[in-house]
Amino acid sequence: MRRREFISLFGSAALVWPQVARAQQPGLPLVGMLLVFPPEAGKTFTEPIRAFMQALGYIEGRTVAFDFRYADGQVEELPGLAADLVARRPAVISTFGDATARAAQAATTTIPIVAMSEDLVRAKLVLNLTRPEGNTTGVSIMGTELDAKRLELLVELLPPRSTVMLLADSTTHRESRPAVQAAAQTLGVTLQEAVVSTPDEVERALRNARPRGIAGVNVLSSAFLFAQRGRIIKLAAELGLPVIYQWPETTEDGGLIAYGPSLHGAFRQVTTLVVKVLQGRKPGELPVEQPTRFALYLNLRTARALNLTIPPLVLLRADKTTE
């Protein structure tokens, strides 16, 4: 499905589907989704998957039902939400981020779980990539492997010997830190880490960046931080901070620079696995999927607003520039 076709499908679907679906018609398989963020932010995850499922013939109210549970940013609420969801006996549960996957796994060892995570193996959510075992499979987006690469790209936009903030989610594993630290040493930059778990902490960390001598921010891989991208983009513009993001599509929302796999591609992979489970496949026998393509996106309008000159070599490597 091309991007324009997807947007068209997504737009028409959003007009029909309610924000939270709870009613289930008898006989329809139930797809549960467990999300840590509020409903409005959660639409970034739920709507594309529902649109992809519709394209595959899974129509809400006719051939499938959905149940969405949102923690409104409160990680401590996830176990209760997962238990409530499991009580409805869904055919499959889809989760996004380590915290939601762990909550779902704690609530059930039998209902299939399709998780999207930075690294399912390193987070110990599955045994291995080729044969996950248990009741969980999913998509590893290789976020931790790319954290160091994003630091390298950001540093090319900053003055020499700069200090860079690593904006990190408190619920996400930290296996990428040694690679990021090694890259920082090679690049001659100093790192400061801000570990956050709430929207207020995100704002506080960014507002304290300039007074602490920070020249740029590397937003580490995290479902929570992606859901906060609107706040981060707005604050970055207000504070004049160059920020690099995980998902290329973030630049279309006004982010400066992003490097990683396609968000819509990852959603397509999640949907494929959900459908395979609905068709009777066992998650423990479905190999974990990984992205195969990565892209560098730049927003040149944001760069001009920050008075940044993008080096020619970075421009040449960019897969897409937004004016």
LOLUMKOL-871982 format. One line per field, with one value per residue (C-alpha): residue number from 1; residue in one letter; x, y, z. Coordinates in steps of 0.05 Angstrom, whole numbers, padded with zeros to 5 digits. Last residue first. Layout:
N
seq = (NUM	...)
type = (A	...)
xx = (X	...)
yy = (Y	...)
zz = (Z	...)
***
This chain:
323
seq = (323	322	321	320	319	318	317	316	315	314	313	312	311	310	309	308	307	306	305	304	303	302	301	300	299	298	297	296	295	294	293	292	291	290	289	288	287	286	285	284	283	282	281	280	279	278	277	276	275	274	273	272	271	270	269	268	267	266	265	264	263	262	261	260	259	258	257	256	255	254	253	252	251	250	249	248	247	246	245	244	243	242	241	240	239	238	237	236	235	234	233	232	231	230	229	228	227	226	225	224	223	222	221	220	219	218	217	216	215	214	213	212	211	210	209	208	207	206	205	204	203	202	201	200	199	198	197	196	195	194	193	192	191	190	189	188	187	186	185	184	183	182	181	180	179	178	177	176	175	174	173	172	171	170	169	168	167	166	165	164	163	162	161	160	159	158	157	156	155	154	153	152	151	150	149	148	147	146	145	144	143	142	141	140	139	138	137	136	135	134	133	132	131	130	129	128	127	126	125	124	123	122	121	120	119	118	117	116	115	114	113	112	111	110	109	108	107	106	105	104	103	102	101	100	99	98	97	96	95	94	93	92	91	90	89	88	87	86	85	84	83	82	81	80	79	78	77	76	75	74	73	72	71	70	69	68	67	66	65	64	63	62	61	60	59	58	57	56	55	54	53	52	51	50	49	48	47	46	45	44	43	42	41	40	39	38	37	36	35	34	33	32	31	30	29	28	27	26	25	24	23	22	21	20	19	18	17	16	15	14	13	12	11	10	9	8	7	6	5	4	3	2	1)
type = (E	T	T	K	D	A	R	L	L	V	L	P	P	I	T	L	N	L	A	R	A	T	R	L	N	L	Y	L	A	F	R	T	P	Q	E	V	P	L	E	G	P	K	R	G	Q	L	V	K	V	V	L	T	T	V	Q	R	F	A	G	H	L	S	P	G	Y	A	I	L	G	G	D	E	T	T	E	P	W	Q	Y	I	V	P	L	G	L	E	A	A	L	K	I	I	R	G	R	Q	A	F	L	F	A	S	S	L	V	N	V	G	A	I	G	R	P	R	A	N	R	L	A	R	E	V	E	D	P	T	S	V	V	A	E	Q	L	T	V	G	L	T	Q	A	A	A	Q	V	A	P	R	S	E	R	H	T	T	S	D	A	L	L	M	V	T	S	R	P	P	L	L	E	V	L	L	E	L	R	K	A	D	L	E	T	G	M	I	S	V	G	T	T	N	G	E	P	R	T	L	N	L	V	L	K	A	R	V	L	D	E	S	M	A	V	I	P	I	T	T	T	A	A	Q	A	A	R	A	T	A	D	G	F	T	S	I	V	A	P	R	R	A	V	L	D	A	A	L	G	P	L	E	E	V	Q	G	D	A	Y	R	F	D	F	A	V	T	R	G	E	I	Y	G	L	A	Q	M	F	A	R	I	P	E	T	F	T	K	G	A	E	P	P	F	V	L	L	M	G	V	L	P	L	G	P	Q	Q	A	R	A	V	Q	P	W	V	L	A	A	S	G	F	L	S	I	F	E	R	R	R	M)
xx = (00207	00213	00274	00273	00324	00378	00450	00463	00436	00482	00541	00522	00523	00455	00462	00423	00390	00338	00281	00322	00331	00256	00242	00294	00258	00305	00290	00341	00313	00321	00300	00295	00254	00252	00202	00200	00192	00122	00126	00114	00057	00017	-00017	-00093	-00116	-00125	-00051	-00031	-00074	-00038	00029	00013	-00014	00051	00090	00046	00054	00130	00124	00080	00133	00187	00254	00304	00333	00301	00318	00286	00217	00159	00104	00132	00199	00168	00155	00229	00217	00271	00282	00339	00332	00365	00343	00320	00279	00211	00224	00249	00189	00140	00176	00180	00106	00086	00135	00105	00075	00144	00173	00125	00138	00213	00277	00323	00310	00379	00380	00425	00471	00466	00500	00461	00421	00403	00376	00334	00273	00281	00285	00226	00182	00197	00187	00118	00100	00116	00169	00235	00309	00353	00423	00482	00533	00597	00622	00689	00659	00698	00680	00607	00605	00631	00579	00523	00547	00551	00481	00444	00426	00385	00317	00255	00211	00250	00245	00308	00326	00401	00426	00485	00544	00585	00659	00652	00590	00527	00495	00544	00533	00460	00480	00530	00479	00427	00477	00487	00412	00405	00423	00376	00317	00323	00248	00236	00167	00124	00119	00091	00054	00114	00169	00203	00229	00271	00282	00299	00270	00218	00202	00272	00282	00344	00303	00244	00288	00257	00188	00125	00088	00040	00011	-00027	-00071	-00040	00010	-00034	-00033	00043	00054	00006	00041	00109	00086	00057	00122	00167	00134	00072	00024	-00024	-00068	-00097	-00162	-00188	-00214	-00251	-00216	-00150	-00168	-00186	-00120	-00081	-00115	-00098	-00026	-00019	-00042	00028	00053	00009	00015	-00060	-00060	-00102	-00140	-00168	-00217	-00228	-00278	-00270	-00309	-00369	-00364	-00295	-00276	-00219	-00213	-00138	-00148	-00189	-00131	-00085	-00133	-00141	-00066	-00059	-00113	-00087	-00015	-00020	-00089	-00054	-00036	-00110	-00127	-00076	-00010	00011	-00024	-00056	-00092	-00143	-00166	-00232	-00254	-00327	-00377	-00420	-00412	-00362	-00372	-00310	-00282	-00248	-00239	-00296	-00284	-00321	-00287	-00219	-00228	-00237	-00173	-00133	-00154	-00134	-00069	-00054	-00067	-00020	00034	00029	00000)
yy = (00445	00371	00332	00257	00201	00245	00223	00282	00331	00302	00309	00382	00401	00427	00500	00513	00579	00542	00568	00549	00478	00473	00493	00443	00384	00325	00250	00193	00125	00053	-00010	-00082	-00074	-00134	-00191	-00241	-00311	-00342	-00408	-00379	-00338	-00399	-00392	-00398	-00347	-00295	-00307	-00294	-00231	-00204	-00220	-00183	-00124	-00118	-00118	-00064	-00023	-00028	-00005	00053	00075	00070	00048	00096	00165	00231	00305	00372	00351	00391	00338	00313	00306	00255	00209	00188	00153	00155	00230	00280	00347	00415	00461	00532	00535	00549	00503	00447	00458	00448	00387	00355	00367	00338	00280	00257	00193	00179	00188	00137	00086	00093	00097	00152	00225	00253	00326	00384	00439	00426	00478	00462	00526	00504	00437	00455	00470	00403	00363	00399	00387	00313	00309	00341	00290	00233	00178	00214	00197	00256	00236	00282	00264	00300	00301	00282	00240	00177	00186	00199	00136	00095	00124	00110	00038	00028	00060	00018	-00037	00012	-00022	00022	00041	00103	00132	00168	00237	00233	00305	00326	00370	00399	00388	00415	00456	00417	00391	00334	00315	00298	00246	00211	00211	00179	00124	00111	00104	00059	-00008	00008	00020	-00046	-00044	-00113	-00134	-00187	-00255	-00276	-00337	-00380	-00395	-00339	-00384	-00346	-00283	-00314	-00327	-00271	-00213	-00214	-00139	-00159	-00208	-00162	-00104	-00035	-00064	-00080	-00137	-00189	-00228	-00294	-00312	-00370	-00343	-00286	-00225	-00222	-00227	-00169	-00125	-00142	-00124	-00058	-00039	-00058	-00015	-00024	-00081	-00123	-00175	-00234	-00274	-00233	-00269	-00211	-00225	-00214	-00141	-00129	-00162	-00119	-00056	-00075	-00090	-00025	00025	00032	00057	00119	00156	00155	00079	00066	00001	-00011	-00067	-00084	-00127	-00167	-00192	-00146	-00097	-00074	-00099	-00149	-00155	-00144	-00070	-00066	-00095	-00042	00013	-00018	-00020	00052	00075	00041	00066	00141	00138	00125	00199	00217	00157	00173	00134	00067	00025	-00044	-00067	-00123	-00158	-00195	-00249	-00239	-00293	-00248	-00174	-00139	-00070	-00037	00008	00072	00131	00111	00084	00114	00180	00151	00097	00148	00185	00121	00095	00160	00163	00091	00106	00165	00123	00067	00000)
zz = (00067	00081	00060	00045	00038	00067	00052	00006	00057	00110	00063	00048	00122	00146	00167	00230	00246	00288	00245	00184	00209	00222	00150	00127	00159	00149	00140	00144	00127	00149	00112	00134	00197	00244	00252	00309	00282	00290	00328	00397	00368	00348	00280	00278	00227	00282	00299	00227	00227	00288	00256	00192	00233	00271	00206	00176	00239	00231	00159	00180	00229	00176	00205	00234	00229	00247	00238	00256	00280	00250	00246	00179	00214	00260	00200	00203	00270	00324	00334	00332	00368	00355	00412	00400	00464	00433	00373	00418	00464	00407	00379	00448	00463	00396	00404	00470	00441	00413	00482	00510	00455	00468	00428	00453	00439	00424	00446	00425	00451	00526	00569	00632	00627	00555	00576	00637	00595	00560	00625	00656	00595	00594	00669	00661	00607	00656	00660	00648	00650	00630	00610	00599	00546	00528	00456	00425	00369	00388	00461	00444	00401	00459	00505	00455	00447	00522	00531	00480	00531	00571	00579	00573	00632	00652	00582	00560	00534	00520	00525	00483	00504	00447	00432	00361	00344	00326	00262	00251	00325	00310	00257	00304	00361	00314	00298	00373	00385	00324	00356	00414	00368	00331	00315	00344	00319	00352	00384	00451	00479	00498	00448	00408	00352	00302	00344	00411	00480	00478	00525	00554	00540	00501	00460	00446	00424	00416	00424	00385	00418	00390	00449	00444	00503	00542	00592	00615	00661	00672	00597	00586	00638	00608	00538	00563	00598	00540	00487	00444	00457	00416	00450	00411	00410	00468	00530	00562	00628	00593	00581	00654	00676	00627	00652	00724	00707	00665	00718	00748	00681	00686	00619	00608	00618	00556	00542	00472	00456	00382	00345	00281	00220	00217	00275	00255	00186	00179	00103	00095	00080	00144	00182	00154	00175	00245	00251	00228	00276	00340	00342	00328	00359	00426	00433	00435	00478	00533	00535	00562	00510	00512	00449	00448	00385	00395	00346	00328	00349	00393	00378	00421	00451	00480	00425	00447	00400	00356	00285	00226	00212	00229	00176	00121	00140	00149	00081	00048	00087	00067	-00006	-00004	00031	-00020	00000)
***
